[in-house]
Amino acid sequence: MNICCKGLTKTYNFGAQKNSQKPFMKKTFLILCGAGLISLAVASCNQAPKPMDAAAITAKADSVFNSKKQGLVDAANNACLTNGAAKTKAVCDSICNANGVKM
């Protein structure tokens, strides 16, 4: 951009230096963020797990079992009811066919 005042001409190049520095700053920022995340991950992996005594292990196992128990009981009851009805019908049909009874 050329600006002319009282015979003086000065050329300004607005934003050229900023634009050339933006990719460098962006790349540097991303590299620093990546290095920071990697260092945090390595630091967290190097920590020892919390020791648990026998009572805490038993309490945790009971908690997991009790949370899953009702779902397993319901699934077993549904399977028993649906399979039981089909098996009962098959046995009944078999007995009726063996005895010559038409249904």
HUKAGI-V976020 format. One record per residue. N is the residue number from 1. RES is the residue in one small letter. PHI is phi in whole degrees, -180 to 180 (999 if undefined). Layout:
<<N;RES;PHI> <N;RES;PHI>>
This chain:
<<1;m;999> <2;n;-104> <3;i;-120> <4;c;-122> <5;c;-134> <6;k;47> <7;g;88> <8;l;-96> <9;t;-118> <10;k;-130> <11;t;-102> <12;y;-115> <13;n;-118> <14;f;-72> <15;g;81> <16;a;-68> <17;q;-72> <18;k;-61> <19;n;-64> <20;s;-73> <21;q;-89> <22;k;-60> <23;p;-62> <24;f;-64> <25;m;-66> <26;k;-65> <27;k;-65> <28;t;-64> <29;f;-62> <30;l;-65> <31;i;-65> <32;l;-65> <33;c;-65> <34;g;-63> <35;a;-64> <36;g;-64> <37;l;-65> <38;i;-65> <39;s;-66> <40;l;-66> <41;a;-65> <42;v;-66> <43;a;-65> <44;s;-73> <45;c;-74> <46;n;-84> <47;q;-79> <48;a;-77> <49;p;-69> <50;k;-68> <51;p;-73> <52;m;-121> <53;d;-85> <54;a;-62> <55;a;-66> <56;a;-68> <57;i;-65> <58;t;-64> <59;a;-63> <60;k;-67> <61;a;-64> <62;d;-63> <63;s;-64> <64;v;-66> <65;f;-62> <66;n;-65> <67;s;-71> <68;k;-98> <69;k;-62> <70;q;-64> <71;g;-64> <72;l;-68> <73;v;-65> <74;d;-64> <75;a;-64> <76;a;-66> <77;n;-64> <78;n;-63> <79;a;-65> <80;c;-67> <81;l;-66> <82;t;-71> <83;n;-71> <84;g;-64> <85;a;-65> <86;a;-67> <87;k;-69> <88;t;-63> <89;k;-63> <90;a;-65> <91;v;-66> <92;c;-62> <93;d;-63> <94;s;-64> <95;i;-66> <96;c;-63> <97;n;-66> <98;a;-67> <99;n;-93> <100;g;78> <101;v;-91> <102;k;-94> <103;m;-114>>
